[in-house]
């Protein structure tokens, strides 16, 4: 989850490192630090909290040098303290690390017995101590790294800086992403291309088990067996403006507002004139779809299950990636496995993908980063085209995931002969209407904000929905929890009477997601059960639904009429706005909520 960066530059490196870390802060913001080599001397600065604290420290205690590494931390081992902040140093080596060294306790005990005692609580310091020990034994930096990597178990991306070596970085990856950037007489390392975008558009992605020795003249890459490896160089095109707030107070607000544009872009790309998905996406002979993801992406999969089964008649199974391979799933060789991840680097999802390789007919990924590990290791990758999403709570990536999954379900229906040309055209037309409807939903931000002011004073909130709106209830509750820290739960409306109704009283708001679909009357009946127990109902429906069932509700929001099949995509917007405005009313950190990180690269 942490973000790492390294630079061998021609100018003072501290400002470059801090700027790169700003672009990586979505990965963690418990602490930050940098280390440089200046005139052969290794030194570092570290600070607890967000990156601005490190920036302030560097004003008072500048750090010179044209070679350096940096880190922004999401704490795993050890609390957020200066002592536990990266870079970690032992002797003449400094280390930044993303991942978890699983055997650090055994290694730490061994090192302590040899006189190399740890000062921090982290697993990362063990790497620095191993390197220190090897260097003391007379190893060169390269040989010290080779020996150390052979001792490490777990997942890691590492970048290493050495005392007396101002033209050397060594990096390695196993289970955590890492990229090398190429410049003119300069070289760069980063957790992802976003960090390096202002410095270079020439990127080489390290593959699993790779490590590299980097100087200003280039990089020598070795594979997991220590053999020299040639990895391709990729030209990236990242619009730096997409990483700015563009006048919005928060990235999340900007990304909510971008949804009509990015959903329209995805529809244009995949369904501009008919259904235009890649030829490799073939559902003929497929007996089921296995949908695997984490967090918000998992709820997108829950919605897609309804679509695959209702539209295409294709059985769909959903698994939370973190549980998937541990339950020893029974896999069909005729199954299509679909892995959904915004970053394309989600550790649990990537591990699940590797678990099913060669056990299913086809592996397809739905990702926002087409150069990510999950995309590269899939048989076919479908980019969702959401653009860079900086806010930790996913918004536009979620609706773009839903859009691409909806189109996949339609393709499955076509391949399986479950839909005729006329119906397909009508389904696509309804999808193409969504960007305009989402614009209309965004115009409801002010009345939603007034409701949020009241929600901000509560301790518990429930969300209810039926059919494909049930996963939206789960997603709405997750959004509220993530950024406002209010306890919230989502339930299938019909399940309310099977236990959760015991939570209802006059202090508990209940958000009901109820477009006028085939299940509307049943949802209203469940809503009435809440109102009979003095629950404070917030009804999100269309004008017809509000007119029919709004009487007696605490609050109502009238959304545009939408094809019920695609209602989850539209109703995601008010759910996001509700969470956003509640967080604003509470004064929490919307873009960087406590304890979270955007890209979850550790198990």
Secondary structure as a PSIPRED ss2 file (coil, helix, strand):
# PSIPRED VFORMAT (PSIPRED V4.0)

   1 X C   1.000  0.000  0.000
   2 X C   1.000  0.000  0.000
   3 X E   0.000  0.000  1.000
   4 X E   0.000  0.000  1.000
   5 X E   0.000  0.000  1.000
   6 X E   0.000  0.000  1.000
   7 X E   0.000  0.000  1.000
   8 X E   0.000  0.000  1.000
   9 X C   1.000  0.000  0.000
  10 X C   1.000  0.000  0.000
  11 X C   1.000  0.000  0.000
  12 X C   1.000  0.000  0.000
  13 X C   1.000  0.000  0.000
  14 X H   0.000  1.000  0.000
  15 X H   0.000  1.000  0.000
  16 X H   0.000  1.000  0.000
  17 X H   0.000  1.000  0.000
  18 X H   0.000  1.000  0.000
  19 X H   0.000  1.000  0.000
  20 X H   0.000  1.000  0.000
  21 X H   0.000  1.000  0.000
  22 X H   0.000  1.000  0.000
  23 X H   0.000  1.000  0.000
  24 X H   0.000  1.000  0.000
  25 X H   0.000  1.000  0.000
  26 X H   0.000  1.000  0.000
  27 X H   0.000  1.000  0.000
  28 X C   1.000  0.000  0.000
  29 X C   1.000  0.000  0.000
  30 X C   1.000  0.000  0.000
  31 X E   0.000  0.000  1.000
  32 X E   0.000  0.000  1.000
  33 X E   0.000  0.000  1.000
  34 X E   0.000  0.000  1.000
  35 X E   0.000  0.000  1.000
  36 X E   0.000  0.000  1.000
  37 X E   0.000  0.000  1.000
  38 X E   0.000  0.000  1.000
  39 X C   1.000  0.000  0.000
  40 X C   1.000  0.000  0.000
  41 X E   0.000  0.000  1.000
  42 X E   0.000  0.000  1.000
  43 X E   0.000  0.000  1.000
  44 X E   0.000  0.000  1.000
  45 X E   0.000  0.000  1.000
  46 X E   0.000  0.000  1.000
  47 X E   0.000  0.000  1.000
  48 X E   0.000  0.000  1.000
  49 X C   1.000  0.000  0.000
  50 X C   1.000  0.000  0.000
  51 X H   0.000  1.000  0.000
  52 X H   0.000  1.000  0.000
  53 X H   0.000  1.000  0.000
  54 X H   0.000  1.000  0.000
  55 X H   0.000  1.000  0.000
  56 X H   0.000  1.000  0.000
  57 X H   0.000  1.000  0.000
  58 X H   0.000  1.000  0.000
  59 X H   0.000  1.000  0.000
  60 X H   0.000  1.000  0.000
  61 X C   1.000  0.000  0.000
  62 X C   1.000  0.000  0.000
  63 X C   1.000  0.000  0.000
  64 X C   1.000  0.000  0.000
  65 X C   1.000  0.000  0.000
  66 X C   1.000  0.000  0.000
  67 X E   0.000  0.000  1.000
  68 X E   0.000  0.000  1.000
  69 X E   0.000  0.000  1.000
  70 X E   0.000  0.000  1.000
  71 X E   0.000  0.000  1.000
  72 X E   0.000  0.000  1.000
  73 X E   0.000  0.000  1.000
  74 X C   1.000  0.000  0.000
  75 X C   1.000  0.000  0.000
  76 X C   1.000  0.000  0.000
  77 X C   1.000  0.000  0.000
  78 X C   1.000  0.000  0.000
  79 X C   1.000  0.000  0.000
  80 X C   1.000  0.000  0.000
  81 X C   1.000  0.000  0.000
  82 X C   1.000  0.000  0.000
  83 X C   1.000  0.000  0.000
  84 X C   1.000  0.000  0.000
  85 X C   1.000  0.000  0.000
  86 X C   1.000  0.000  0.000
  87 X C   1.000  0.000  0.000
  88 X E   0.000  0.000  1.000
  89 X E   0.000  0.000  1.000
  90 X E   0.000  0.000  1.000
  91 X C   1.000  0.000  0.000
  92 X C   1.000  0.000  0.000
  93 X E   0.000  0.000  1.000
  94 X E   0.000  0.000  1.000
  95 X E   0.000  0.000  1.000
  96 X E   0.000  0.000  1.000
  97 X E   0.000  0.000  1.000
  98 X E   0.000  0.000  1.000
  99 X E   0.000  0.000  1.000
 100 X E   0.000  0.000  1.000
 101 X E   0.000  0.000  1.000
 102 X C   1.000  0.000  0.000
 103 X C   1.000  0.000  0.000
 104 X H   0.000  1.000  0.000
 105 X H   0.000  1.000  0.000
 106 X H   0.000  1.000  0.000
 107 X H   0.000  1.000  0.000
 108 X H   0.000  1.000  0.000
 109 X H   0.000  1.000  0.000
 110 X H   0.000  1.000  0.000
 111 X H   0.000  1.000  0.000
 112 X H   0.000  1.000  0.000
 113 X H   0.000  1.000  0.000
 114 X C   1.000  0.000  0.000
 115 X C   1.000  0.000  0.000
 116 X C   1.000  0.000  0.000
 117 X C   1.000  0.000  0.000
 118 X C   1.000  0.000  0.000
 119 X C   1.000  0.000  0.000
 120 X C   1.000  0.000  0.000
 121 X C   1.000  0.000  0.000
 122 X C   1.000  0.000  0.000
 123 X C   1.000  0.000  0.000
 124 X H   0.000  1.000  0.000
 125 X H   0.000  1.000  0.000
 126 X H   0.000  1.000  0.000
 127 X H   0.000  1.000  0.000
 128 X H   0.000  1.000  0.000
 129 X H   0.000  1.000  0.000
 130 X H   0.000  1.000  0.000
 131 X H   0.000  1.000  0.000
 132 X H   0.000  1.000  0.000
 133 X H   0.000  1.000  0.000
 134 X H   0.000  1.000  0.000
 135 X H   0.000  1.000  0.000
 136 X H   0.000  1.000  0.000
 137 X C   1.000  0.000  0.000
 138 X C   1.000  0.000  0.000
 139 X C   1.000  0.000  0.000
 140 X C   1.000  0.000  0.000
 141 X H   0.000  1.000  0.000
 142 X H   0.000  1.000  0.000
 143 X H   0.000  1.000  0.000
 144 X H   0.000  1.000  0.000
 145 X H   0.000  1.000  0.000
 146 X H   0.000  1.000  0.000
 147 X H   0.000  1.000  0.000
 148 X H   0.000  1.000  0.000
 149 X H   0.000  1.000  0.000
 150 X H   0.000  1.000  0.000
 151 X H   0.000  1.000  0.000
 152 X C   1.000  0.000  0.000
 153 X C   1.000  0.000  0.000
 154 X E   0.000  0.000  1.000
 155 X E   0.000  0.000  1.000
 156 X E   0.000  0.000  1.000
 157 X E   0.000  0.000  1.000
 158 X E   0.000  0.000  1.000
 159 X E   0.000  0.000  1.000
 160 X E   0.000  0.000  1.000
 161 X E   0.000  0.000  1.000
 162 X E   0.000  0.000  1.000
 163 X C   1.000  0.000  0.000
 164 X C   1.000  0.000  0.000
 165 X C   1.000  0.000  0.000
 166 X C   1.000  0.000  0.000
 167 X C   1.000  0.000  0.000
 168 X C   1.000  0.000  0.000
 169 X E   0.000  0.000  1.000
 170 X E   0.000  0.000  1.000
 171 X E   0.000  0.000  1.000
 172 X E   0.000  0.000  1.000
 173 X E   0.000  0.000  1.000
 174 X E   0.000  0.000  1.000
 175 X E   0.000  0.000  1.000
 176 X C   1.000  0.000  0.000
 177 X C   1.000  0.000  0.000
 178 X C   1.000  0.000  0.000
 179 X E   0.000  0.000  1.000
 180 X E   0.000  0.000  1.000
 181 X E   0.000  0.000  1.000
 182 X E   0.000  0.000  1.000
 183 X C   1.000  0.000  0.000
 184 X C   1.000  0.000  0.000
 185 X C   1.000  0.000  0.000
 186 X C   1.000  0.000  0.000
 187 X E   0.000  0.000  1.000
 188 X E   0.000  0.000  1.000
 189 X E   0.000  0.000  1.000
 190 X E   0.000  0.000  1.000
 191 X C   1.000  0.000  0.000
 192 X C   1.000  0.000  0.000
 193 X H   0.000  1.000  0.000
 194 X H   0.000  1.000  0.000
 195 X H   0.000  1.000  0.000
 196 X H   0.000  1.000  0.000
 197 X C   1.000  0.000  0.000
 198 X C   1.000  0.000  0.000
 199 X C   1.000  0.000  0.000
 200 X C   1.000  0.000  0.000
 201 X C   1.000  0.000  0.000
 202 X E   0.000  0.000  1.000
 203 X E   0.000  0.000  1.000
 204 X E   0.000  0.000  1.000
 205 X E   0.000  0.000  1.000
 206 X C   1.000  0.000  0.000
 207 X C   1.000  0.000  0.000
 208 X C   1.000  0.000  0.000
 209 X C   1.000  0.000  0.000
 210 X C   1.000  0.000  0.000
 211 X E   0.000  0.000  1.000
 212 X E   0.000  0.000  1.000
 213 X E   0.000  0.000  1.000
 214 X E   0.000  0.000  1.000
 215 X E   0.000  0.000  1.000
 216 X C   1.000  0.000  0.000
 217 X C   1.000  0.000  0.000
 218 X E   0.000  0.000  1.000
 219 X E   0.000  0.000  1.000
 220 X E   0.000  0.000  1.000
 221 X E   0.000  0.000  1.000
 222 X E   0.000  0.000  1.000
 223 X C   1.000  0.000  0.000
 224 X C   1.000  0.000  0.000
 225 X C   1.000  0.000  0.000
 226 X C   1.000  0.000  0.000
 227 X C   1.000  0.000  0.000
 228 X E   0.000  0.000  1.000
 229 X C   1.000  0.000  0.000
 230 X C   1.000  0.000  0.000
 231 X C   1.000  0.000  0.000
 232 X C   1.000  0.000  0.000
 233 X C   1.000  0.000  0.000
 234 X E   0.000  0.000  1.000
 235 X E   0.000  0.000  1.000
 236 X C   1.000  0.000  0.000
 237 X C   1.000  0.000  0.000
 238 X C   1.000  0.000  0.000
 239 X C   1.000  0.000  0.000
 240 X H   0.000  1.000  0.000
 241 X H   0.000  1.000  0.000
 242 X H   0.000  1.000  0.000
 243 X H   0.000  1.000  0.000
 244 X C   1.000  0.000  0.000
 245 X C   1.000  0.000  0.000
 246 X C   1.000  0.000  0.000
 247 X C   1.000  0.000  0.000
 248 X C   1.000  0.000  0.000
 249 X C   1.000  0.000  0.000
 250 X C   1.000  0.000  0.000
 251 X H   0.000  1.000  0.000
 252 X H   0.000  1.000  0.000
 253 X H   0.000  1.000  0.000
 254 X H   0.000  1.000  0.000
 255 X H   0.000  1.000  0.000
 256 X H   0.000  1.000  0.000
 257 X H   0.000  1.000  0.000
 258 X C   1.000  0.000  0.000
 259 X H   0.000  1.000  0.000
 260 X H   0.000  1.000  0.000
 261 X H   0.000  1.000  0.000
 262 X H   0.000  1.000  0.000
 263 X H   0.000  1.000  0.000
 264 X H   0.000  1.000  0.000
 265 X H   0.000  1.000  0.000
 266 X H   0.000  1.000  0.000
 267 X H   0.000  1.000  0.000
 268 X H   0.000  1.000  0.000
 269 X H   0.000  1.000  0.000
 270 X H   0.000  1.000  0.000
 271 X H   0.000  1.000  0.000
 272 X C   1.000  0.000  0.000
 273 X C   1.000  0.000  0.000
 274 X C   1.000  0.000  0.000
 275 X C   1.000  0.000  0.000
 276 X C   1.000  0.000  0.000
 277 X C   1.000  0.000  0.000
 278 X C   1.000  0.000  0.000
 279 X C   1.000  0.000  0.000
 280 X C   1.000  0.000  0.000
 281 X C   1.000  0.000  0.000
 282 X C   1.000  0.000  0.000
 283 X C   1.000  0.000  0.000
 284 X C   1.000  0.000  0.000
 285 X C   1.000  0.000  0.000
 286 X C   1.000  0.000  0.000
 287 X C   1.000  0.000  0.000
 288 X E   0.000  0.000  1.000
 289 X E   0.000  0.000  1.000
 290 X E   0.000  0.000  1.000
 291 X E   0.000  0.000  1.000
 292 X E   0.000  0.000  1.000
 293 X E   0.000  0.000  1.000
 294 X C   1.000  0.000  0.000
 295 X H   0.000  1.000  0.000
 296 X H   0.000  1.000  0.000
 297 X H   0.000  1.000  0.000
 298 X H   0.000  1.000  0.000
 299 X H   0.000  1.000  0.000
 300 X H   0.000  1.000  0.000
 301 X H   0.000  1.000  0.000
 302 X H   0.000  1.000  0.000
 303 X H   0.000  1.000  0.000
 304 X H   0.000  1.000  0.000
 305 X H   0.000  1.000  0.000
 306 X H   0.000  1.000  0.000
 307 X H   0.000  1.000  0.000
 308 X H   0.000  1.000  0.000
 309 X H   0.000  1.000  0.000
 310 X H   0.000  1.000  0.000
 311 X H   0.000  1.000  0.000
 312 X H   0.000  1.000  0.000
 313 X C   1.000  0.000  0.000
 314 X C   1.000  0.000  0.000
 315 X C   1.000  0.000  0.000
 316 X E   0.000  0.000  1.000
 317 X E   0.000  0.000  1.000
 318 X E   0.000  0.000  1.000
 319 X E   0.000  0.000  1.000
 320 X E   0.000  0.000  1.000
 321 X H   0.000  1.000  0.000
 322 X H   0.000  1.000  0.000
 323 X H   0.000  1.000  0.000
 324 X H   0.000  1.000  0.000
 325 X H   0.000  1.000  0.000
 326 X H   0.000  1.000  0.000
 327 X H   0.000  1.000  0.000
 328 X C   1.000  0.000  0.000
 329 X C   1.000  0.000  0.000
 330 X C   1.000  0.000  0.000
 331 X C   1.000  0.000  0.000
 332 X C   1.000  0.000  0.000
 333 X C   1.000  0.000  0.000
 334 X C   1.000  0.000  0.000
 335 X E   0.000  0.000  1.000
 336 X E   0.000  0.000  1.000
 337 X E   0.000  0.000  1.000
 338 X E   0.000  0.000  1.000
 339 X E   0.000  0.000  1.000
 340 X E   0.000  0.000  1.000
 341 X E   0.000  0.000  1.000
 342 X C   1.000  0.000  0.000
 343 X C   1.000  0.000  0.000
 344 X C   1.000  0.000  0.000
 345 X C   1.000  0.000  0.000
 346 X C   1.000  0.000  0.000
 347 X H   0.000  1.000  0.000
 348 X H   0.000  1.000  0.000
 349 X H   0.000  1.000  0.000
 350 X H   0.000  1.000  0.000
 351 X H   0.000  1.000  0.000
 352 X H   0.000  1.000  0.000
 353 X H   0.000  1.000  0.000
 354 X H   0.000  1.000  0.000
 355 X H   0.000  1.000  0.000
 356 X H   0.000  1.000  0.000
 357 X C   1.000  0.000  0.000
 358 X C   1.000  0.000  0.000
 359 X C   1.000  0.000  0.000
 360 X C   1.000  0.000  0.000
 361 X C   1.000  0.000  0.000
 362 X E   0.000  0.000  1.000
 363 X E   0.000  0.000  1.000
 364 X E   0.000  0.000  1.000
 365 X E   0.000  0.000  1.000
 366 X E   0.000  0.000  1.000
 367 X E   0.000  0.000  1.000
 368 X C   1.000  0.000  0.000
 369 X C   1.000  0.000  0.000
 370 X C   1.000  0.000  0.000
 371 X C   1.000  0.000  0.000
 372 X C   1.000  0.000  0.000
 373 X H   0.000  1.000  0.000
 374 X H   0.000  1.000  0.000
 375 X H   0.000  1.000  0.000
 376 X H   0.000  1.000  0.000
 377 X C   1.000  0.000  0.000
 378 X C   1.000  0.000  0.000
 379 X C   1.000  0.000  0.000
 380 X E   0.000  0.000  1.000
 381 X E   0.000  0.000  1.000
 382 X E   0.000  0.000  1.000
 383 X E   0.000  0.000  1.000
 384 X C   1.000  0.000  0.000
 385 X C   1.000  0.000  0.000
 386 X C   1.000  0.000  0.000
 387 X C   1.000  0.000  0.000
 388 X C   1.000  0.000  0.000
 389 X C   1.000  0.000  0.000
 390 X C   1.000  0.000  0.000
 391 X C   1.000  0.000  0.000
 392 X C   1.000  0.000  0.000
 393 X C   1.000  0.000  0.000
 394 X C   1.000  0.000  0.000
 395 X C   1.000  0.000  0.000
 396 X H   0.000  1.000  0.000
 397 X H   0.000  1.000  0.000
 398 X H   0.000  1.000  0.000
 399 X H   0.000  1.000  0.000
 400 X H   0.000  1.000  0.000
 401 X H   0.000  1.000  0.000
 402 X H   0.000  1.000  0.000
 403 X H   0.000  1.000  0.000
 404 X H   0.000  1.000  0.000
 405 X H   0.000  1.000  0.000
 406 X H   0.000  1.000  0.000
 407 X H   0.000  1.000  0.000
 408 X H   0.000  1.000  0.000
 409 X H   0.000  1.000  0.000
 410 X H   0.000  1.000  0.000
 411 X H   0.000  1.000  0.000
 412 X H   0.000  1.000  0.000
 413 X H   0.000  1.000  0.000
 414 X H   0.000  1.000  0.000
 415 X H   0.000  1.000  0.000
 416 X C   1.000  0.000  0.000
 417 X C   1.000  0.000  0.000
 418 X C   1.000  0.000  0.000
 419 X C   1.000  0.000  0.000
 420 X C   1.000  0.000  0.000
 421 X H   0.000  1.000  0.000
 422 X H   0.000  1.000  0.000
 423 X H   0.000  1.000  0.000
 424 X H   0.000  1.000  0.000
 425 X H   0.000  1.000  0.000
 426 X H   0.000  1.000  0.000
 427 X H   0.000  1.000  0.000
 428 X H   0.000  1.000  0.000
 429 X H   0.000  1.000  0.000
 430 X H   0.000  1.000  0.000
 431 X H   0.000  1.000  0.000
 432 X H   0.000  1.000  0.000
 433 X C   1.000  0.000  0.000
 434 X H   0.000  1.000  0.000
 435 X H   0.000  1.000  0.000
 436 X H   0.000  1.000  0.000
 437 X H   0.000  1.000  0.000
 438 X H   0.000  1.000  0.000
 439 X H   0.000  1.000  0.000
 440 X H   0.000  1.000  0.000
 441 X H   0.000  1.000  0.000
 442 X H   0.000  1.000  0.000
 443 X C   1.000  0.000  0.000
 444 X C   1.000  0.000  0.000
 445 X H   0.000  1.000  0.000
 446 X H   0.000  1.000  0.000
 447 X H   0.000  1.000  0.000
 448 X H   0.000  1.000  0.000
 449 X H   0.000  1.000  0.000
 450 X H   0.000  1.000  0.000
 451 X H   0.000  1.000  0.000
 452 X H   0.000  1.000  0.000
 453 X H   0.000  1.000  0.000
 454 X H   0.000  1.000  0.000
 455 X H   0.000  1.000  0.000
 456 X C   1.000  0.000  0.000
 457 X C   1.000  0.000  0.000
 458 X C   1.000  0.000  0.000
 459 X C   1.000  0.000  0.000
 460 X E   0.000  0.000  1.000
 461 X E   0.000  0.000  1.000
 462 X E   0.000  0.000  1.000
 463 X E   0.000  0.000  1.000
 464 X E   0.000  0.000  1.000
 465 X E   0.000  0.000  1.000
 466 X C   1.000  0.000  0.000
 467 X C   1.000  0.000  0.000
 468 X H   0.000  1.000  0.000
 469 X H   0.000  1.000  0.000
 470 X H   0.000  1.000  0.000
 471 X H   0.000  1.000  0.000
 472 X H   0.000  1.000  0.000
 473 X H   0.000  1.000  0.000
 474 X H   0.000  1.000  0.000
 475 X H   0.000  1.000  0.000
 476 X H   0.000  1.000  0.000
 477 X H   0.000  1.000  0.000
 478 X H   0.000  1.000  0.000
 479 X H   0.000  1.000  0.000
 480 X H   0.000  1.000  0.000
 481 X H   0.000  1.000  0.000
 482 X H   0.000  1.000  0.000
 483 X H   0.000  1.000  0.000
 484 X H   0.000  1.000  0.000
 485 X C   1.000  0.000  0.000
 486 X C   1.000  0.000  0.000
 487 X E   0.000  0.000  1.000
 488 X E   0.000  0.000  1.000
 489 X E   0.000  0.000  1.000
 490 X E   0.000  0.000  1.000
 491 X E   0.000  0.000  1.000
 492 X E   0.000  0.000  1.000
 493 X H   0.000  1.000  0.000
 494 X H   0.000  1.000  0.000
 495 X H   0.000  1.000  0.000
 496 X H   0.000  1.000  0.000
 497 X H   0.000  1.000  0.000
 498 X H   0.000  1.000  0.000
 499 X C   1.000  0.000  0.000
 500 X H   0.000  1.000  0.000
 501 X H   0.000  1.000  0.000
 502 X H   0.000  1.000  0.000
 503 X H   0.000  1.000  0.000
 504 X C   1.000  0.000  0.000
 505 X C   1.000  0.000  0.000
 506 X C   1.000  0.000  0.000
 507 X C   1.000  0.000  0.000
 508 X C   1.000  0.000  0.000
 509 X E   0.000  0.000  1.000
 510 X E   0.000  0.000  1.000
 511 X E   0.000  0.000  1.000
 512 X E   0.000  0.000  1.000
 513 X E   0.000  0.000  1.000
 514 X C   1.000  0.000  0.000
 515 X C   1.000  0.000  0.000
 516 X C   1.000  0.000  0.000
 517 X C   1.000  0.000  0.000
 518 X C   1.000  0.000  0.000
 519 X C   1.000  0.000  0.000
 520 X H   0.000  1.000  0.000
 521 X H   0.000  1.000  0.000
 522 X H   0.000  1.000  0.000
 523 X H   0.000  1.000  0.000
 524 X H   0.000  1.000  0.000
 525 X H   0.000  1.000  0.000
 526 X H   0.000  1.000  0.000
 527 X H   0.000  1.000  0.000
 528 X H   0.000  1.000  0.000
 529 X H   0.000  1.000  0.000
 530 X H   0.000  1.000  0.000
 531 X H   0.000  1.000  0.000
 532 X C   1.000  0.000  0.000
 533 X C   1.000  0.000  0.000
 534 X C   1.000  0.000  0.000
 535 X C   1.000  0.000  0.000
 536 X E   0.000  0.000  1.000
 537 X E   0.000  0.000  1.000
 538 X E   0.000  0.000  1.000
 539 X E   0.000  0.000  1.000
 540 X E   0.000  0.000  1.000
 541 X E   0.000  0.000  1.000
 542 X E   0.000  0.000  1.000
 543 X H   0.000  1.000  0.000
 544 X H   0.000  1.000  0.000
 545 X H   0.000  1.000  0.000
 546 X H   0.000  1.000  0.000
 547 X H   0.000  1.000  0.000
 548 X H   0.000  1.000  0.000
 549 X H   0.000  1.000  0.000
 550 X C   1.000  0.000  0.000
 551 X C   1.000  0.000  0.000
 552 X C   1.000  0.000  0.000
 553 X C   1.000  0.000  0.000
 554 X C   1.000  0.000  0.000
 555 X E   0.000  0.000  1.000
 556 X E   0.000  0.000  1.000
 557 X E   0.000  0.000  1.000
 558 X E   0.000  0.000  1.000
 559 X E   0.000  0.000  1.000
 560 X C   1.000  0.000  0.000
 561 X C   1.000  0.000  0.000
 562 X C   1.000  0.000  0.000
 563 X C   1.000  0.000  0.000
 564 X H   0.000  1.000  0.000
 565 X H   0.000  1.000  0.000
 566 X H   0.000  1.000  0.000
 567 X H   0.000  1.000  0.000
 568 X H   0.000  1.000  0.000
 569 X H   0.000  1.000  0.000
 570 X H   0.000  1.000  0.000
 571 X H   0.000  1.000  0.000
 572 X H   0.000  1.000  0.000
 573 X H   0.000  1.000  0.000
 574 X H   0.000  1.000  0.000
 575 X H   0.000  1.000  0.000
 576 X H   0.000  1.000  0.000
 577 X H   0.000  1.000  0.000
 578 X H   0.000  1.000  0.000
 579 X H   0.000  1.000  0.000
 580 X H   0.000  1.000  0.000
 581 X H   0.000  1.000  0.000
 582 X H   0.000  1.000  0.000
 583 X H   0.000  1.000  0.000
 584 X H   0.000  1.000  0.000
 585 X H   0.000  1.000  0.000
 586 X H   0.000  1.000  0.000
 587 X C   1.000  0.000  0.000
 588 X C   1.000  0.000  0.000
 589 X C   1.000  0.000  0.000
 590 X C   1.000  0.000  0.000
 591 X C   1.000  0.000  0.000
 592 X C   1.000  0.000  0.000
 593 X C   1.000  0.000  0.000
 594 X C   1.000  0.000  0.000
 595 X C   1.000  0.000  0.000
 596 X C   1.000  0.000  0.000
 597 X C   1.000  0.000  0.000
 598 X C   1.000  0.000  0.000
 599 X C   1.000  0.000  0.000
 600 X C   1.000  0.000  0.000
 601 X C   1.000  0.000  0.000
 602 X C   1.000  0.000  0.000
 603 X C   1.000  0.000  0.000
